Amino acid sequence: MNNPQTTKSVIVHALRALWLRSRERAQCLKNSKYCCEVCGVHASVAKGKEQKVSVHHKNGIDNWDNIITLIRQEMLCSP
């Protein structure tokens, strides 16, 4: 029998996919001028000089378990 509950990794993957396509992430990159705020490296797509820059939460997210629990509860209550 299949597990009736969505796994934590599936939920986290879906949230990450939403974040990667979000306007908020795009705005954060634009505000930092596509540059790492820690080491100063610039994002680049030039062939042979590719450099990716990640966006992170300034204060971090330390309550992932609470977020996952809330999502599961909402999924179960949805019609």
mmCIF file of the N, C-alpha and C atoms, coordinates in Angstrom:
data_MODEL
# 
_entry.id   MODEL 
# 
loop_
_atom_site.group_PDB 
_atom_site.id 
_atom_site.type_symbol 
_atom_site.label_atom_id 
_atom_site.label_alt_id 
_atom_site.label_comp_id 
_atom_site.label_asym_id 
_atom_site.label_entity_id 
_atom_site.label_seq_id 
_atom_site.pdbx_PDB_ins_code 
_atom_site.Cartn_x 
_atom_site.Cartn_y 
_atom_site.Cartn_z 
_atom_site.occupancy 
_atom_site.B_iso_or_equiv 
_atom_site.pdbx_formal_charge 
_atom_site.auth_seq_id 
_atom_site.auth_comp_id 
_atom_site.auth_asym_id 
_atom_site.auth_atom_id 
_atom_site.pdbx_PDB_model_num 
ATOM 1   N N  . MET A 1 1  ? 0.835   -1.183 0.000   1.00 0.00 ? 1  MET A N  1 
ATOM 2   C CA . MET A 1 1  ? 0.000   0.000  0.000   1.00 0.00 ? 1  MET A CA 1 
ATOM 3   C C  . MET A 1 1  ? 0.882   1.249  0.000   1.00 0.00 ? 1  MET A C  1 
ATOM 4   N N  . ASN A 1 2  ? 0.494   2.248  -0.739  1.00 0.00 ? 2  ASN A N  1 
ATOM 5   C CA . ASN A 1 2  ? 1.266   3.488  -0.816  1.00 0.00 ? 2  ASN A CA 1 
ATOM 6   C C  . ASN A 1 2  ? 1.126   4.300  0.454   1.00 0.00 ? 2  ASN A C  1 
ATOM 7   N N  . ASN A 1 3  ? 2.165   5.080  0.733   1.00 0.00 ? 3  ASN A N  1 
ATOM 8   C CA . ASN A 1 3  ? 2.136   5.979  1.883   1.00 0.00 ? 3  ASN A CA 1 
ATOM 9   C C  . ASN A 1 3  ? 1.119   7.081  1.600   1.00 0.00 ? 3  ASN A C  1 
ATOM 10  N N  . PRO A 1 4  ? 0.117   7.261  2.465   1.00 0.00 ? 4  PRO A N  1 
ATOM 11  C CA . PRO A 1 4  ? -0.916  8.265  2.203   1.00 0.00 ? 4  PRO A CA 1 
ATOM 12  C C  . PRO A 1 4  ? -0.461  9.702  2.433   1.00 0.00 ? 4  PRO A C  1 
ATOM 13  N N  . GLN A 1 5  ? 0.758   9.872  2.929   1.00 0.00 ? 5  GLN A N  1 
ATOM 14  C CA . GLN A 1 5  ? 1.237   11.209 3.253   1.00 0.00 ? 5  GLN A CA 1 
ATOM 15  C C  . GLN A 1 5  ? 2.371   11.607 2.312   1.00 0.00 ? 5  GLN A C  1 
ATOM 16  N N  . THR A 1 6  ? 2.323   12.834 1.814   1.00 0.00 ? 6  THR A N  1 
ATOM 17  C CA . THR A 1 6  ? 3.385   13.350 0.961   1.00 0.00 ? 6  THR A CA 1 
ATOM 18  C C  . THR A 1 6  ? 4.658   13.474 1.794   1.00 0.00 ? 6  THR A C  1 
ATOM 19  N N  . THR A 1 7  ? 5.773   13.005 1.248   1.00 0.00 ? 7  THR A N  1 
ATOM 20  C CA . THR A 1 7  ? 7.019   13.038 2.011   1.00 0.00 ? 7  THR A CA 1 
ATOM 21  C C  . THR A 1 7  ? 7.536   14.467 2.156   1.00 0.00 ? 7  THR A C  1 
ATOM 22  N N  . LYS A 1 8  ? 8.330   14.667 3.174   1.00 0.00 ? 8  LYS A N  1 
ATOM 23  C CA . LYS A 1 8  ? 8.911   15.986 3.440   1.00 0.00 ? 8  LYS A CA 1 
ATOM 24  C C  . LYS A 1 8  ? 9.747   16.451 2.250   1.00 0.00 ? 8  LYS A C  1 
ATOM 25  N N  . SER A 1 9  ? 10.515  15.544 1.661   1.00 0.00 ? 9  SER A N  1 
ATOM 26  C CA . SER A 1 9  ? 11.390  15.932 0.553   1.00 0.00 ? 9  SER A CA 1 
ATOM 27  C C  . SER A 1 9  ? 10.595  16.408 -0.663  1.00 0.00 ? 9  SER A C  1 
ATOM 28  N N  . VAL A 1 10 ? 9.431   15.822 -0.902  1.00 0.00 ? 10 VAL A N  1 
ATOM 29  C CA . VAL A 1 10 ? 8.597   16.242 -2.033  1.00 0.00 ? 10 VAL A CA 1 
ATOM 30  C C  . VAL A 1 10 ? 8.080   17.658 -1.796  1.00 0.00 ? 10 VAL A C  1 
ATOM 31  N N  . ILE A 1 11 ? 7.662   17.937 -0.569  1.00 0.00 ? 11 ILE A N  1 
ATOM 32  C CA . ILE A 1 11 ? 7.152   19.272 -0.239  1.00 0.00 ? 11 ILE A CA 1 
ATOM 33  C C  . ILE A 1 11 ? 8.266   20.310 -0.329  1.00 0.00 ? 11 ILE A C  1 
ATOM 34  N N  . VAL A 1 12 ? 9.432   20.000 0.219   1.00 0.00 ? 12 VAL A N  1 
ATOM 35  C CA . VAL A 1 12 ? 10.561  20.936 0.173   1.00 0.00 ? 12 VAL A CA 1 
ATOM 36  C C  . VAL A 1 12 ? 10.974  21.186 -1.275  1.00 0.00 ? 12 VAL A C  1 
ATOM 37  N N  . HIS A 1 13 ? 10.980  20.151 -2.110  1.00 0.00 ? 13 HIS A N  1 
ATOM 38  C CA . HIS A 1 13 ? 11.324  20.307 -3.523  1.00 0.00 ? 13 HIS A CA 1 
ATOM 39  C C  . HIS A 1 13 ? 10.335  21.241 -4.227  1.00 0.00 ? 13 HIS A C  1 
ATOM 40  N N  . ALA A 1 14 ? 9.053   21.075 -3.931  1.00 0.00 ? 14 ALA A N  1 
ATOM 41  C CA . ALA A 1 14 ? 8.028   21.932 -4.541  1.00 0.00 ? 14 ALA A CA 1 
ATOM 42  C C  . ALA A 1 14 ? 8.189   23.381 -4.088  1.00 0.00 ? 14 ALA A C  1 
ATOM 43  N N  . LEU A 1 15 ? 8.474   23.588 -2.811  1.00 0.00 ? 15 LEU A N  1 
ATOM 44  C CA . LEU A 1 15 ? 8.687   24.954 -2.307  1.00 0.00 ? 15 LEU A CA 1 
ATOM 45  C C  . LEU A 1 15 ? 9.919   25.586 -2.954  1.00 0.00 ? 15 LEU A C  1 
ATOM 46  N N  . ARG A 1 16 ? 10.978  24.800 -3.126  1.00 0.00 ? 16 ARG A N  1 
ATOM 47  C CA . ARG A 1 16 ? 12.196  25.306 -3.756  1.00 0.00 ? 16 ARG A CA 1 
ATOM 48  C C  . ARG A 1 16 ? 11.924  25.697 -5.213  1.00 0.00 ? 16 ARG A C  1 
ATOM 49  N N  . ALA A 1 17 ? 11.164  24.873 -5.913  1.00 0.00 ? 17 ALA A N  1 
ATOM 50  C CA . ALA A 1 17 ? 10.831  25.173 -7.312  1.00 0.00 ? 17 ALA A CA 1 
ATOM 51  C C  . ALA A 1 17 ? 10.033  26.473 -7.401  1.00 0.00 ? 17 ALA A C  1 
ATOM 52  N N  . LEU A 1 18 ? 9.098   26.677 -6.476  1.00 0.00 ? 18 LEU A N  1 
ATOM 53  C CA . LEU A 1 18 ? 8.343   27.932 -6.446  1.00 0.00 ? 18 LEU A CA 1 
ATOM 54  C C  . LEU A 1 18 ? 9.268   29.116 -6.184  1.00 0.00 ? 18 LEU A C  1 
ATOM 55  N N  . TRP A 1 19 ? 10.185  28.962 -5.251  1.00 0.00 ? 19 TRP A N  1 
ATOM 56  C CA . TRP A 1 19 ? 11.110  30.044 -4.905  1.00 0.00 ? 19 TRP A CA 1 
ATOM 57  C C  . TRP A 1 19 ? 12.005  30.412 -6.086  1.00 0.00 ? 19 TRP A C  1 
ATOM 58  N N  . LEU A 1 20 ? 12.492  29.405 -6.799  1.00 0.00 ? 20 LEU A N  1 
ATOM 59  C CA . LEU A 1 20 ? 13.390  29.675 -7.930  1.00 0.00 ? 20 LEU A CA 1 
ATOM 60  C C  . LEU A 1 20 ? 12.711  30.473 -9.033  1.00 0.00 ? 20 LEU A C  1 
ATOM 61  N N  . ARG A 1 21 ? 11.388  30.400 -9.125  1.00 0.00 ? 21 ARG A N  1 
ATOM 62  C CA . ARG A 1 21 ? 10.653  31.114 -10.164 1.00 0.00 ? 21 ARG A CA 1 
ATOM 63  C C  . ARG A 1 21 ? 9.910   32.336 -9.624  1.00 0.00 ? 21 ARG A C  1 
ATOM 64  N N  . SER A 1 22 ? 10.175  32.704 -8.381  1.00 0.00 ? 22 SER A N  1 
ATOM 65  C CA . SER A 1 22 ? 9.394   33.764 -7.745  1.00 0.00 ? 22 SER A CA 1 
ATOM 66  C C  . SER A 1 22 ? 9.875   35.171 -8.102  1.00 0.00 ? 22 SER A C  1 
ATOM 67  N N  . ARG A 1 23 ? 8.949   36.093 -8.035  1.00 0.00 ? 23 ARG A N  1 
ATOM 68  C CA . ARG A 1 23 ? 9.275   37.511 -8.247  1.00 0.00 ? 23 ARG A CA 1 
ATOM 69  C C  . ARG A 1 23 ? 10.173  38.027 -7.134  1.00 0.00 ? 23 ARG A C  1 
ATOM 70  N N  . GLU A 1 24 ? 9.969   37.513 -5.921  1.00 0.00 ? 24 GLU A N  1 
ATOM 71  C CA . GLU A 1 24 ? 10.778  37.948 -4.782  1.00 0.00 ? 24 GLU A CA 1 
ATOM 72  C C  . GLU A 1 24 ? 12.251  37.592 -4.986  1.00 0.00 ? 24 GLU A C  1 
ATOM 73  N N  . ARG A 1 25 ? 12.509  36.380 -5.489  1.00 0.00 ? 25 ARG A N  1 
ATOM 74  C CA . ARG A 1 25 ? 13.887  35.971 -5.755  1.00 0.00 ? 25 ARG A CA 1 
ATOM 75  C C  . ARG A 1 25 ? 14.498  36.847 -6.846  1.00 0.00 ? 25 ARG A C  1 
ATOM 76  N N  . ALA A 1 26 ? 13.739  37.082 -7.903  1.00 0.00 ? 26 ALA A N  1 
ATOM 77  C CA . ALA A 1 26 ? 14.228  37.921 -8.997  1.00 0.00 ? 26 ALA A CA 1 
ATOM 78  C C  . ALA A 1 26 ? 14.548  39.326 -8.493  1.00 0.00 ? 26 ALA A C  1 
ATOM 79  N N  . GLN A 1 27 ? 13.697  39.855 -7.612  1.00 0.00 ? 27 GLN A N  1 
ATOM 80  C CA . GLN A 1 27 ? 13.929  41.189 -7.057  1.00 0.00 ? 27 GLN A CA 1 
ATOM 81  C C  . GLN A 1 27 ? 15.171  41.210 -6.167  1.00 0.00 ? 27 GLN A C  1 
ATOM 82  N N  . CYS A 1 28 ? 15.383  40.144 -5.382  1.00 0.00 ? 28 CYS A N  1 
ATOM 83  C CA . CYS A 1 28 ? 16.585  40.059 -4.544  1.00 0.00 ? 28 CYS A CA 1 
ATOM 84  C C  . CYS A 1 28 ? 17.849  40.063 -5.403  1.00 0.00 ? 28 CYS A C  1 
ATOM 85  N N  . LEU A 1 29 ? 17.823  39.297 -6.492  1.00 0.00 ? 29 LEU A N  1 
ATOM 86  C CA . LEU A 1 29 ? 18.979  39.274 -7.389  1.00 0.00 ? 29 LEU A CA 1 
ATOM 87  C C  . LEU A 1 29 ? 19.217  40.646 -8.010  1.00 0.00 ? 29 LEU A C  1 
ATOM 88  N N  . LYS A 1 30 ? 18.143  41.289 -8.427  1.00 0.00 ? 30 LYS A N  1 
ATOM 89  C CA . LYS A 1 30 ? 18.260  42.615 -9.037  1.00 0.00 ? 30 LYS A CA 1 
ATOM 90  C C  . LYS A 1 30 ? 18.798  43.626 -8.023  1.00 0.00 ? 30 LYS A C  1 
ATOM 91  N N  . ASN A 1 31 ? 18.292  43.588 -6.788  1.00 0.00 ? 31 ASN A N  1 
ATOM 92  C CA . ASN A 1 31 ? 18.737  44.520 -5.750  1.00 0.00 ? 31 ASN A CA 1 
ATOM 93  C C  . ASN A 1 31 ? 20.222  44.368 -5.433  1.00 0.00 ? 31 ASN A C  1 
ATOM 94  N N  . SER A 1 32 ? 20.724  43.133 -5.514  1.00 0.00 ? 32 SER A N  1 
ATOM 95  C CA . SER A 1 32 ? 22.140  42.898 -5.228  1.00 0.00 ? 32 SER A CA 1 
ATOM 96  C C  . SER A 1 32 ? 23.007  43.054 -6.477  1.00 0.00 ? 32 SER A C  1 
ATOM 97  N N  . LYS A 1 33 ? 22.377  43.484 -7.588  1.00 0.00 ? 33 LYS A N  1 
ATOM 98  C CA . LYS A 1 33 ? 23.062  43.661 -8.869  1.00 0.00 ? 33 LYS A CA 1 
ATOM 99  C C  . LYS A 1 33 ? 23.720  42.357 -9.321  1.00 0.00 ? 33 LYS A C  1 
ATOM 100 N N  . TYR A 1 34 ? 23.016  41.246 -9.060  1.00 0.00 ? 34 TYR A N  1 
ATOM 101 C CA . TYR A 1 34 ? 23.457  39.916 -9.455  1.00 0.00 ? 34 TYR A CA 1 
ATOM 102 C C  . TYR A 1 34 ? 24.869  39.624 -8.952  1.00 0.00 ? 34 TYR A C  1 
ATOM 103 N N  . CYS A 1 35 ? 25.104  40.033 -7.710  1.00 0.00 ? 35 CYS A N  1 
ATOM 104 C CA . CYS A 1 35 ? 26.419  39.889 -7.093  1.00 0.00 ? 35 CYS A CA 1 
ATOM 105 C C  . CYS A 1 35 ? 26.252  39.259 -5.713  1.00 0.00 ? 35 CYS A C  1 
ATOM 106 N N  . CYS A 1 36 ? 27.148  38.361 -5.336  1.00 0.00 ? 36 CYS A N  1 
ATOM 107 C CA . CYS A 1 36 ? 27.110  37.738 -4.018  1.00 0.00 ? 36 CYS A CA 1 
ATOM 108 C C  . CYS A 1 36 ? 27.407  38.790 -2.954  1.00 0.00 ? 36 CYS A C  1 
ATOM 109 N N  . GLU A 1 37 ? 26.526  38.885 -1.960  1.00 0.00 ? 37 GLU A N  1 
ATOM 110 C CA . GLU A 1 37 ? 26.718  39.878 -0.901  1.00 0.00 ? 37 GLU A CA 1 
ATOM 111 C C  . GLU A 1 37 ? 27.801  39.466 0.089   1.00 0.00 ? 37 GLU A C  1 
ATOM 112 N N  . VAL A 1 38 ? 28.254  38.199 0.044   1.00 0.00 ? 38 VAL A N  1 
ATOM 113 C CA . VAL A 1 38 ? 29.282  37.722 0.966   1.00 0.00 ? 38 VAL A CA 1 
ATOM 114 C C  . VAL A 1 38 ? 30.679  37.866 0.351   1.00 0.00 ? 38 VAL A C  1 
ATOM 115 N N  . CYS A 1 39 ? 30.862  37.299 -0.857  1.00 0.00 ? 39 CYS A N  1 
ATOM 116 C CA . CYS A 1 39 ? 32.214  37.289 -1.443  1.00 0.00 ? 39 CYS A CA 1 
ATOM 117 C C  . CYS A 1 39 ? 32.386  38.262 -2.599  1.00 0.00 ? 39 CYS A C  1 
ATOM 118 N N  . GLY A 1 40 ? 31.283  38.830 -3.115  1.00 0.00 ? 40 GLY A N  1 
ATOM 119 C CA . GLY A 1 40 ? 31.388  39.830 -4.162  1.00 0.00 ? 40 GLY A CA 1 
ATOM 120 C C  . GLY A 1 40 ? 31.443  39.309 -5.585  1.00 0.00 ? 40 GLY A C  1 
ATOM 121 N N  . VAL A 1 41 ? 31.358  37.979 -5.788  1.00 0.00 ? 41 VAL A N  1 
ATOM 122 C CA . VAL A 1 41 ? 31.421  37.429 -7.138  1.00 0.00 ? 41 VAL A CA 1 
ATOM 123 C C  . VAL A 1 41 ? 30.139  37.795 -7.896  1.00 0.00 ? 41 VAL A C  1 
ATOM 124 N N  . HIS A 1 42 ? 30.300  38.098 -9.189  1.00 0.00 ? 42 HIS A N  1 
ATOM 125 C CA . HIS A 1 42 ? 29.167  38.471 -10.037 1.00 0.00 ? 42 HIS A CA 1 
ATOM 126 C C  . HIS A 1 42 ? 28.655  37.244 -10.788 1.00 0.00 ? 42 HIS A C  1 
ATOM 127 N N  . ALA A 1 43 ? 27.342  37.187 -10.968 1.00 0.00 ? 43 ALA A N  1 
ATOM 128 C CA . ALA A 1 43 ? 26.746  36.117 -11.763 1.00 0.00 ? 43 ALA A CA 1 
ATOM 129 C C  . ALA A 1 43 ? 27.157  36.301 -13.219 1.00 0.00 ? 43 ALA A C  1 
ATOM 130 N N  . SER A 1 44 ? 27.376  35.187 -13.914 1.00 0.00 ? 44 SER A N  1 
ATOM 131 C CA . SER A 1 44 ? 27.787  35.267 -15.311 1.00 0.00 ? 44 SER A CA 1 
ATOM 132 C C  . SER A 1 44 ? 27.251  34.059 -16.072 1.00 0.00 ? 44 SER A C  1 
ATOM 133 N N  . VAL A 1 45 ? 26.852  34.291 -17.313 1.00 0.00 ? 45 VAL A N  1 
ATOM 134 C CA . VAL A 1 45 ? 26.440  33.201 -18.196 1.00 0.00 ? 45 VAL A CA 1 
ATOM 135 C C  . VAL A 1 45 ? 27.372  33.104 -19.400 1.00 0.00 ? 45 VAL A C  1 
ATOM 136 N N  . ALA A 1 46 ? 28.473  33.853 -19.374 1.00 0.00 ? 46 ALA A N  1 
ATOM 137 C CA . ALA A 1 46 ? 29.438  33.836 -20.469 1.00 0.00 ? 46 ALA A CA 1 
ATOM 138 C C  . ALA A 1 46 ? 30.072  32.446 -20.590 1.00 0.00 ? 46 ALA A C  1 
ATOM 139 N N  . LYS A 1 47 ? 30.168  31.942 -21.811 1.00 0.00 ? 47 LYS A N  1 
ATOM 140 C CA . LYS A 1 47 ? 30.711  30.611 -22.038 1.00 0.00 ? 47 LYS A CA 1 
ATOM 141 C C  . LYS A 1 47 ? 32.124  30.502 -21.470 1.00 0.00 ? 47 LYS A C  1 
ATOM 142 N N  . GLY A 1 48 ? 32.324  29.479 -20.660 1.00 0.00 ? 48 GLY A N  1 
ATOM 143 C CA . GLY A 1 48 ? 33.618  29.263 -20.018 1.00 0.00 ? 48 GLY A CA 1 
ATOM 144 C C  . GLY A 1 48 ? 33.806  30.049 -18.744 1.00 0.00 ? 48 GLY A C  1 
ATOM 145 N N  . LYS A 1 49 ? 32.906  30.983 -18.455 1.00 0.00 ? 49 LYS A N  1 
ATOM 146 C CA . LYS A 1 49 ? 33.020  31.796 -17.248 1.00 0.00 ? 49 LYS A CA 1 
ATOM 147 C C  . LYS A 1 49 ? 31.710  31.777 -16.452 1.00 0.00 ? 49 LYS A C  1 
ATOM 148 N N  . GLU A 1 50 ? 30.949  30.676 -16.600 1.00 0.00 ? 50 GLU A N  1 
ATOM 149 C CA . GLU A 1 50 ? 29.667  30.582 -15.929 1.00 0.00 ? 50 GLU A CA 1 
ATOM 150 C C  . GLU A 1 50 ? 29.842  30.690 -14.417 1.00 0.00 ? 50 GLU A C  1 
ATOM 151 N N  . GLN A 1 51 ? 29.006  31.493 -13.811 1.00 0.00 ? 51 GLN A N  1 
ATOM 152 C CA . GLN A 1 51 ? 29.038  31.650 -12.355 1.00 0.00 ? 51 GLN A CA 1 
ATOM 153 C C  . GLN A 1 51 ? 27.610  31.877 -11.872 1.00 0.00 ? 51 GLN A C  1 
ATOM 154 N N  . LYS A 1 52 ? 27.135  31.015 -10.996 1.00 0.00 ? 52 LYS A N  1 
ATOM 155 C CA . LYS A 1 52 ? 25.793  31.155 -10.456 1.00 0.00 ? 52 LYS A CA 1 
ATOM 156 C C  . LYS A 1 52 ? 25.852  31.864 -9.114  1.00 0.00 ? 52 LYS A C  1 
ATOM 157 N N  . VAL A 1 53 ? 24.820  32.643 -8.839  1.00 0.00 ? 53 VAL A N  1 
ATOM 158 C CA . VAL A 1 53 ? 24.697  33.331 -7.558  1.00 0.00 ? 53 VAL A CA 1 
ATOM 159 C C  . VAL A 1 53 ? 23.387  32.877 -6.935  1.00 0.00 ? 53 VAL A C  1 
ATOM 160 N N  . SER A 1 54 ? 23.439  32.449 -5.688  1.00 0.00 ? 54 SER A N  1 
ATOM 161 C CA . SER A 1 54 ? 22.243  31.986 -4.989  1.00 0.00 ? 54 SER A CA 1 
ATOM 162 C C  . SER A 1 54 ? 21.673  33.078 -4.110  1.00 0.00 ? 54 SER A C  1 
ATOM 163 N N  . VAL A 1 55 ? 20.379  32.969 -3.861  1.00 0.00 ? 55 VAL A N  1 
ATOM 164 C CA . VAL A 1 55 ? 19.695  33.889 -2.954  1.00 0.00 ? 55 VAL A CA 1 
ATOM 165 C C  . VAL A 1 55 ? 19.363  33.104 -1.698  1.00 0.00 ? 55 VAL A C  1 
ATOM 166 N N  . HIS A 1 56 ? 19.716  33.657 -0.546  1.00 0.00 ? 56 HIS A N  1 
ATOM 167 C CA . HIS A 1 56 ? 19.454  32.996 0.729   1.00 0.00 ? 56 HIS A CA 1 
ATOM 168 C C  . HIS A 1 56 ? 18.657  33.930 1.629   1.00 0.00 ? 56 HIS A C  1 
ATOM 169 N N  . HIS A 1 57 ? 17.940  33.331 2.557   1.00 0.00 ? 57 HIS A N  1 
ATOM 170 C CA . HIS A 1 57 ? 17.208  34.131 3.539   1.00 0.00 ? 57 HIS A CA 1 
ATOM 171 C C  . HIS A 1 57 ? 18.213  34.736 4.514   1.00 0.00 ? 57 HIS A C  1 
ATOM 172 N N  . LYS A 1 58 ? 18.112  36.028 4.763   1.00 0.00 ? 58 LYS A N  1 
ATOM 173 C CA . LYS A 1 58 ? 19.074  36.697 5.634   1.00 0.00 ? 58 LYS A CA 1 
ATOM 174 C C  . LYS A 1 58 ? 19.053  36.132 7.048   1.00 0.00 ? 58 LYS A C  1 
ATOM 175 N N  . ASN A 1 59 ? 17.873  35.775 7.541   1.00 0.00 ? 59 ASN A N  1 
ATOM 176 C CA . ASN A 1 59 ? 17.754  35.256 8.905   1.00 0.00 ? 59 ASN A CA 1 
ATOM 177 C C  . ASN A 1 59 ? 17.631  33.736 8.934   1.00 0.00 ? 59 ASN A C  1 
ATOM 178 N N  . GLY A 1 60 ? 17.619  33.111 7.786   1.00 0.00 ? 60 GLY A N  1 
ATOM 179 C CA . GLY A 1 60 ? 17.464  31.667 7.724   1.00 0.00 ? 60 GLY A CA 1 
ATOM 180 C C  . GLY A 1 60 ? 16.036  31.242 8.054   1.00 0.00 ? 60 GLY A C  1 
ATOM 181 N N  . ILE A 1 61 ? 15.737  30.006 7.784   1.00 0.00 ? 61 ILE A N  1 
ATOM 182 C CA . ILE A 1 61 ? 14.433  29.446 8.129   1.00 0.00 ? 61 ILE A CA 1 
ATOM 183 C C  . ILE A 1 61 ? 14.711  28.274 9.062   1.00 0.00 ? 61 ILE A C  1 
ATOM 184 N N  . ASP A 1 62 ? 14.347  28.434 10.317  1.00 0.00 ? 62 ASP A N  1 
ATOM 185 C CA . ASP A 1 62 ? 14.647  27.391 11.290  1.00 0.00 ? 62 ASP A CA 1 
ATOM 186 C C  . ASP A 1 62 ? 13.422  26.585 11.704  1.00 0.00 ? 62 ASP A C  1 
ATOM 187 N N  . ASN A 1 63 ? 12.286  26.856 11.091  1.00 0.00 ? 63 ASN A N  1 
ATOM 188 C CA . ASN A 1 63 ? 11.067  26.136 11.466  1.00 0.00 ? 63 ASN A CA 1 
ATOM 189 C C  . ASN A 1 63 ? 10.472  25.362 10.287  1.00 0.00 ? 63 ASN A C  1 
ATOM 190 N N  . TRP A 1 64 ? 11.326  24.690 9.512   1.00 0.00 ? 64 TRP A N  1 
ATOM 191 C CA . TRP A 1 64 ? 10.849  23.922 8.361   1.00 0.00 ? 64 TRP A CA 1 
ATOM 192 C C  . TRP A 1 64 ? 9.829   22.879 8.765   1.00 0.00 ? 64 TRP A C  1 
ATOM 193 N N  . ASP A 1 65 ? 10.039  22.230 9.898   1.00 0.00 ? 65 ASP A N  1 
ATOM 194 C CA . ASP A 1 65 ? 9.104   21.191 10.319  1.00 0.00 ? 65 ASP A CA 1 
ATOM 195 C C  . ASP A 1 65 ? 7.709   21.763 10.529  1.00 0.00 ? 65 ASP A C  1 
ATOM 196 N N  . ASN A 1 66 ? 7.610   22.961 11.098  1.00 0.00 ? 66 ASN A N  1 
ATOM 197 C CA . ASN A 1 66 ? 6.307   23.605 11.289  1.00 0.00 ? 66 ASN A CA 1 
ATOM 198 C C  . ASN A 1 66 ? 5.665   23.944 9.944   1.00 0.00 ? 66 ASN A C  1 
ATOM 199 N N  . ILE A 1 67 ? 6.467   24.398 9.001   1.00 0.00 ? 67 ILE A N  1 
ATOM 200 C CA . ILE A 1 67 ? 5.960   24.746 7.674   1.00 0.00 ? 67 ILE A CA 1 
ATOM 201 C C  . ILE A 1 67 ? 5.444   23.494 6.966   1.00 0.00 ? 67 ILE A C  1 
ATOM 202 N N  . ILE A 1 68 ? 6.206   22.408 7.024   1.00 0.00 ? 68 ILE A N  1 
ATOM 203 C CA . ILE A 1 68 ? 5.803   21.146 6.398   1.00 0.00 ? 68 ILE A CA 1 
ATOM 204 C C  . ILE A 1 68 ? 4.512   20.635 7.028   1.00 0.00 ? 68 ILE A C  1 
ATOM 205 N N  . THR A 1 69 ? 4.410   20.697 8.354   1.00 0.00 ? 69 THR A N  1 
ATOM 206 C CA . THR A 1 69 ? 3.196   20.257 9.054   1.00 0.00 ? 69 THR A CA 1 
ATOM 207 C C  . THR A 1 69 ? 1.992   21.079 8.616   1.00 0.00 ? 69 THR A C  1 
ATOM 208 N N  . LEU A 1 70 ? 2.151   22.390 8.511   1.00 0.00 ? 70 LEU A N  1 
ATOM 209 C CA . LEU A 1 70 ? 1.055   23.261 8.088   1.00 0.00 ? 70 LEU A CA 1 
ATOM 210 C C  . LEU A 1 70 ? 0.603   22.927 6.657   1.00 0.00 ? 70 LEU A C  1 
ATOM 211 N N  . ILE A 1 71 ? 1.556   22.699 5.768   1.00 0.00 ? 71 ILE A N  1 
ATOM 212 C CA . ILE A 1 71 ? 1.220   22.349 4.383   1.00 0.00 ? 71 ILE A CA 1 
ATOM 213 C C  . ILE A 1 71 ? 0.457   21.033 4.340   1.00 0.00 ? 71 ILE A C  1 
ATOM 214 N N  . ARG A 1 72 ? 0.931   20.038 5.096   1.00 0.00 ? 72 ARG A N  1 
ATOM 215 C CA . ARG A 1 72 ? 0.234   18.744 5.127   1.00 0.00 ? 72 ARG A CA 1 
ATOM 216 C C  . ARG A 1 72 ? -1.190  18.902 5.651   1.00 0.00 ? 72 ARG A C  1 
ATOM 217 N N  . GLN A 1 73 ? -1.363  19.696 6.695   1.00 0.00 ? 73 GLN A N  1 
ATOM 218 C CA . GLN A 1 73 ? -2.698  19.916 7.254   1.00 0.00 ? 73 GLN A CA 1 
ATOM 219 C C  . GLN A 1 73 ? -3.604  20.579 6.226   1.00 0.00 ? 73 GLN A C  1 
ATOM 220 N N  . GLU A 1 74 ? -3.099  21.563 5.522   1.00 0.00 ? 74 GLU A N  1 
ATOM 221 C CA . GLU A 1 74 ? -3.899  22.269 4.509   1.00 0.00 ? 74 GLU A CA 1 
ATOM 222 C C  . GLU A 1 74 ? -4.233  21.342 3.340   1.00 0.00 ? 74 GLU A C  1 
ATOM 223 N N  . MET A 1 75 ? -3.312  20.462 2.980   1.00 0.00 ? 75 MET A N  1 
ATOM 224 C CA . MET A 1 75 ? -3.576  19.538 1.884   1.00 0.00 ? 75 MET A CA 1 
ATOM 225 C C  . MET A 1 75 ? -4.680  18.552 2.262   1.00 0.00 ? 75 MET A C  1 
ATOM 226 N N  . LEU A 1 76 ? -4.707  18.130 3.504   1.00 0.00 ? 76 LEU A N  1 
ATOM 227 C CA . LEU A 1 76 ? -5.724  17.196 3.962   1.00 0.00 ? 76 LEU A CA 1 
ATOM 228 C C  . LEU A 1 76 ? -7.090  17.847 4.080   1.00 0.00 ? 76 LEU A C  1 
ATOM 229 N N  . CYS A 1 77 ? -7.115  19.134 4.396   1.00 0.00 ? 77 CYS A N  1 
ATOM 230 C CA . CYS A 1 77 ? -8.387  19.842 4.587   1.00 0.00 ? 77 CYS A CA 1 
ATOM 231 C C  . CYS A 1 77 ? -8.962  20.368 3.274   1.00 0.00 ? 77 CYS A C  1 
ATOM 232 N N  . SER A 1 78 ? -8.175  20.374 2.227   1.00 0.00 ? 78 SER A N  1 
ATOM 233 C CA . SER A 1 78 ? -8.665  20.903 0.943   1.00 0.00 ? 78 SER A CA 1 
ATOM 234 C C  . SER A 1 78 ? -9.700  19.951 0.358   1.00 0.00 ? 78 SER A C  1 
ATOM 235 N N  . PRO A 1 79 ? -10.737 20.517 -0.288  1.00 0.00 ? 79 PRO A N  1 
ATOM 236 C CA . PRO A 1 79 ? -11.767 19.652 -0.890  1.00 0.00 ? 79 PRO A CA 1 
ATOM 237 C C  . PRO A 1 79 ? -11.244 18.910 -2.107  1.00 0.00 ? 79 PRO A C  1 
# 
